[in-house]
Amino acid sequence: MIRFLISGLFASLLAGCFSQPPAPAVDRVSAAQSKTTAAPSAVVPAVASGPGYYTVKKGDTLYRIALENGQDYKDVANWNALANPSSIKEGQVLRVAPPGVTPESAGQTVAKPISAVSVVETRPLDSKPATPLASNENVQRQPRVGKEPYSDEAYARLNKGESAPKLAEAKPEVKPEVAQPAGPDDVNWACPTAGKLLTPFSEAGNKGLDFSGKAGDSVTAAGDGKVVYAGAGLRGYGELVIVKHNATYLSAYAHNRKILVKEGQMVNRGQKIGEMGNTGTDTVKLHFEIRQRGKPVDPTLFLPNR
């Protein structure tokens, strides 16, 4: 009886083992394919850069960026859809040239490839001259001495031992001077003050000229143009006026005691635009700059002699 019970128990255990569901199989090919077809990571859109663009650095203001690139800050704000000139952030890329500008018009140097021109003539080694000579006996050759052009007379003179006649020395043609027409971006410059020069231009230091004077002395526009800035938003310049003369030149007048013009106003050469003062500095003076496509240049190269 006990043997029958053990046999029945063993049979039921075997049946339980064989009745368990099989372990799930892993399709390795499908798993590999699922990894390769996974959704790609998000792509960060590229930011425009290169000629005509500027990346904002720490401490920059829109006014200074515009000055350094020879532009009206209102135009820069408009090109970049900036409602508030103070809203720029470090690392932001700004357009600082009109849309559609080329690298050349943006003041950038563009390297152009030089096309190679072949100047080597090829000819088979066994080729013959186009006009072969029958013999060398009756050939008249150019005299070896001197640089006189060949002629029958020169050849006869050489055989007689005579020297070539001296030629009259050619005189260079003198052409009358022709006045060069003024370019579209030329400015009829004038000195902005009657004060004496204190500090000359220096690329490494002073970006313009400093003139002495008394508080209230007249500051006048150095050329015809449009006032594109009037205020104290550029650190180190005090009360500042910037006049845009054309697409190439700006002029700046710093440390005024009083500004007499408004942004957007057209001014004429010699017109009073401010009064000399000491805002942003420790002494009464006028700091004057000329900028060519935003780059400071020596004003003495443009102003008339005093």
NUDRENBA-57929 format. One record per atom (N, C-alpha, C): x, y, z; residue in one letter. Coordinates in steps of 0.1 Angstrom, whole numbers, plus 5000, padded with zeros to 4 digits. Layout:
residues N
XYZA...
***
This chain:
residues 306
500849885000M500050005000M500950135000M501850135008I502850245009I503550264996I503850154989R504550164976R503650224966R502350194966F501450254956F501350404959F501350444972L501250594975L502450664970L503650604972I504950674968I504950684953I504450574946S504450584931S503550694926S502350704932G501350804928G501950944931G502650964942L503251104945L504251134935L505151044931F506251064921F505651104908F504551034904A503951054891A503351194890A502751244902S502151374902S503151484902S504351454908L505451554907L505951574893L506151454886L506551464872L505551544863L504351514865A503351584857A503351734860A503651774873G503651924876G504851984869G506051914868C507251974862C506951994847C506351894840F506151904826F505052004822F504152034832S503052124829S503352274830S504652314835Q505052454837Q505252514823Q504852644821P505052714808P506552734805P506952724792P508352744788P508752894790P510052914793A510653044795A510553124782A510253254783P510053334770P511353344763P511353324750A512553334741A512753484737A514053514737V514453654733V514853654719V514253734710D514553754696D515753854696D516953804695R518153894695R518153984682R517753934671V517754014659V516854134660V515654104665S514654204667S515154314677S515854264688A516354364698A517354454692A518254394683A519354474677A518754584668A517654534660Q517054624651Q516354744659Q515754714670S515054814678S516054914683S517254874686K518254974690K518655064679K518855004667T519355094656T518255184651T516955144653T515855234648T515255324659T516055334670A515555424681A515455564676A514555644682A514355784678A515655864680A516155944670P517356024671P517156134681P518356174687S518256284697S517956414690S517456514698A517056644692A518256714687A518056774675V519156854669V518957004672V520057064677V520057204680V520257284668V519357374664P519457444652P520657534652P521357544640A522557624639A522257774640A523157854645V522957994647V523758064636V523258164629A523958234619A525158304624A526258304617S527458364621S528258404609S529458464611G530258504600G530158654597G530558704585P530558844582P529158904584P529059014591G527759074593G527059034606G527758954614Y527158904627Y528158924638Y527658934650Y528458964662Y527958884674Y528858824681T528458744693T528558834706T527558854713V527558944725V528458884736V529358974741K530258934752K529859004765K530358954775K530059014789K530359164789K529459244794G529659384795G529259464783G528859394772D528459464760D527159534761D526959644754T525759714753T525459724738T524159744735L523759754721L524359884715L524459984723Y525060114718Y526460094714Y527260024722R528660004719R528859914707R528059804707I528159714696I527859784682I526859874683A526559954671A527660044667A528260114677L529460204674L530560124668L530960004674E532059934670E531859874656E530659864651N530359814638N529859924628N529960044632G529560154623G528160164620G527260134629Q525760124627Q525060214637Q523760244633D522860304642D522260194651D522260214664Y521760114673Y520360074670Y519560174665K518160144662K518060044650K518960064641D518959964630D519359824635D520359814643V520759684649V519559624656V518859704664A517759654672A516659604662A516459674651N515359634642N515759514634N517059494630W517459374623W517359254632W517359264645N517359154654N516059144662N515059224658A513659224665A513759244680A514659344684L514859374698L513959494702L512959464710A512059574714A512759664725A513659604732N514359674743N515859664740N516559774738P517959774735P518759704747P518259704759S518959644770S518659504772S517959434763S517559294765S518559194759S519759244754I520759144748I521359064760I521858944756K522458854766K523758804761K524658774770E525958714766E525758594758E526558574747G526458464738G525458474727G524558584728Q523558604717Q524258644705Q523858594693V524358634680V523458744674V524058854671L523258964665L523758994651L522759034643R523159084629R523559224631R524659264626V525159404627V525459464613V524859404603A524959454589A523559434583A523259524573P521959504567P521759374561P520559314560P520259184554P520759194539P521359084535G521859074521G523259124519G523959164530V525259224529V526259114525V527259154517T528359064513T529559074522T530458974523P531658994531P532459114528P532559154515E533359274512E532659394518E531359414516S530759534521S530659534536S530859414543A530859414557A532259444563A533259474554G534559504558G535459384560G535059274555Q535859154557Q536659124545Q537859064547T538759024537T538358884532T538158874519V537758744514V538858694505V539358564507A540358504499A539758454487A540258484475K539758434462K540758344456K540358234450P541258144444P541858204431P543158174429I543858224417I543858114406I543258144395S543158054384S544558034378S544957904376A546257874369A546057874354A546957944347V546957944333V548257884328V548057784319S549157714313S549857794303S551157814304V551957894294V552957804287V552957674289V553957584283V553457524270V554257544260E553857494247E554457354245E553657264241T554157124239T554157094224T555257014220R555456984206R556156854205R555856764195P556556634194P558056664192P558856564196L560356584195L560856574181L560156504172D560556494158D559956594149D559356704155S558756804146S559756894141S559556954129K560457034122K559957184122K560857274120P560357414119P559357434108P558457534111A557457564101A558057614088A559157694088T559757744076T561257714076T561657594072P563057554072P563857634062P565057654065L565957724056L566757634048L566957674035A567757584026A569157574030A569757684034S571157684038S571457804046S572557804053N572957904062N573958004056N574257984043E575358074037E574858214034E573658234029N573158364025N572258424036N572258374048V571458434058V572058544065V571458664065Q571958784072Q571358774087Q572358794096R571958784110R572058924116R571258944127Q571259064135Q572659084141Q573159204141P574459234148P574459184162P575559134167R575559084181R575859194191R576459304187V576759414196V575659524195V575359574206G574359684206G572959634206G572059724208K570559694208K569859764197K570659794186E569959864174E569159764167E567959794163P567059704155P567759664142P567559554137Y568159494125Y567659574113Y568659604104S568259654091S569459634082S569259654069D570359634059D571559734062D571159854066E572159964068E572959924081E572259874091A572959834103A573959724101A573559624092Y574359514089Y575659564081Y575459654072A576559704064A577459784073A576959864082R577759944091R578659854100R578059744105L578759654113L579959594106L579759554093N580859494085N581959594083N581659724082K582659824080K583359874093K582859824105G583459864118G582859994123G581760044117E581260164122E580260144133E580160234142S579260224154S577960284150S576960244157A575560294155A575460434159A574660514152P574560654156P573760664169P574060764177K573360784190K571960834187K571060774195L569660824194L569360924204L568461014200A568061124210A567361054222A567761104234E567161044246E565661074247E564960964248A563460984249A563061044262A562261144261K561761214273K560361164277K560161144290P558861084294P557761184291P556661134287E555461214284E554861274297E554661394297V554061464309V552661484306V551861424315K550361434314K549861534324K548861614320P548361704329P547561634340P547661694353E546961634364E545461654363E544761544366V543361544365V542761524379V541861614382A541261604396A540461484397A540661404408Q539861284410Q538561324416Q537461264410P536161294415P535961234429P535061304437A534861254451A533961124450A534361034459G533560914460G532260934468G531360834467P530060854473P530160854488P531160804494D531360804509D532360904514D532760994505D533761094510D532961194518D533661254528V533061354537V533861484537V533261594536N533961724537N534161754552N535261714557W535561724572W535961864576W535561894589A535962014595A536361984610A537162064616C537562034630C536362064639C536061984649P534861994657P535062104668P536162154670T536362254681T537562344678T537562454684A538762554683A539862524693A539562424702G540562394712G541862334707G542862334716K544162284712K544162134714K544962064706L545161924707L545861884720L545261794728L545861744740L546561614738L545861514733T546261384731T546061334717T547161284711P546961234697P546361094696P546061054684F545460924682F546460814685F546060704690S546960584692S546060454691S546460364683E545760244681E545660164694E546760164701A546860084713A546160154725A545960284724G545360354736G544260444732G544560574728N543460674725N542860644711N541660614711K540960584698K540560704690K540960824695G540660944687G541561064691G541061184691L541861304695L541161364707L541961414717D541461484728D541761634726D540761724727F541061864726F540761934739F541562034742S541362114755S540262224752S539762284763G538862394762G538262424775G537262514775K536662554788K535162504787K534662474799A533262424800A532362524793A531562464784G530562544776G531062584762G532362554759D532862584745D532062504735D531962554723S531162494713S531762364708S530962264706V531262144699V530462134686V531162124675T530362134662T530562004654T529561984645A529661864637A530761874627A531561764626A532661764617A532261744602A531061704600G530561694586G529061674586G528461684574D526961664573D526661514577D525461504583G525061364586G523861364595G523561244601K522361214609K522861174623K522261234633V522461194647V521861064650V522760964652V522260824655V522260794670V522960874678Y522960854692Y523160984699Y522461004710A522661124719A522261084733A523261064741G522961014755G524260974762G524060904774A525160864782A525160714784A524860634774G524760494776G526060414773G527060484769L528360414766L529360454777L529760354785R530660384796R531960444792R532460544798G533660614795G533560724786G532360754780Y532260854770Y531460974776Y530760954787G529961064792G528761094783G528461224783E527361264774E527961264760E527361174751L527961144738L527061174727L527561224716V526861244703V527561164693V526761084685I527361014674I526561054661I527361094651V526761134638V527161034627V526260984620K526560894609K526460974596K527660974589H527761054577H527360984565H527660854564N527260774553N527460624557N527460534547A527560394550A528960354556A529960444554T531360414558T531760484570T531360614573Y531960694583Y530960734594Y531460724606L530760784618L531760884625L531160974632S532061064641S531361064655S532261074665A531761064679A532361184687A531461244696Y531861364703Y531461334718Y532561314726A532261264740A532561374750A532061354763H532261434775H531561564774H530461574766N529761704766N529161744779N529061874782R528261924793R526861924790R526561954777K525161964773K525061914758K524061844755I523861794742I522661884736I522861934724L521962024717L521161964706L521361834703V520661774692V519961644697V519061594688K518361474692K518561364682K518361244686E518561124677E517561134665E518161104653G517361114641G517461254634G518061354641Q518161484636Q519261494625Q519061564614M520061584604M520861714608M522161704607V523061824611V523961854599V524461974599N525362024588N526762044594N527662034585R529062064589R529262194595R529862194607G530062324615G528862364624G527762284624Q526662314632Q526962274647Q526562364656K526862334670K525862224675K526462124681I525762004685I525861984700I526762054707G526962034721G527862134727G528062124740E528962214747E529962134755E531162174754M532262094760M532162084775M532461964781G532361944795G533261834800G532961784811N533861674817N533061554822N531861524815T531161414819T531861284815T531961194824G532661064821G534161074822G534761194826T536161204827T536461304838T537761334840D538161414852D538561554848D538461584835T538861724831T538061764819T537861894817V537061944806V537861924793V537261854784K537861824771K536861764761K537161764749L536361694739L537161574734L536561464735H537161344729H536461324715H537161324705F536561314691F537161194684F536261114678E536660994670E536061004656E536760944647I536260904633I536360754632I535260694628R535160554626R534860514612R535760434606Q535560384593Q535060244593Q533760214590R533160084591R533260034605R533160124615G533260084629G534660084635G535660084626K537060084631K537560224634K538160254646P538760384648P539860414639P539960534633V541060574624V541560714629V542760744625D543360864630D542660984623D541961074631P541261184625P542161284618P543461294622T544261394616T544561354601T544261234597L544361194583L543161254575L542161304581F540961344575F540661494577F540961544589L540661684592L541661784585L541161904581P542061994574P543162044584P544262094578N545262154587N544762284593N545262304606R544762424613R545862524614R
***
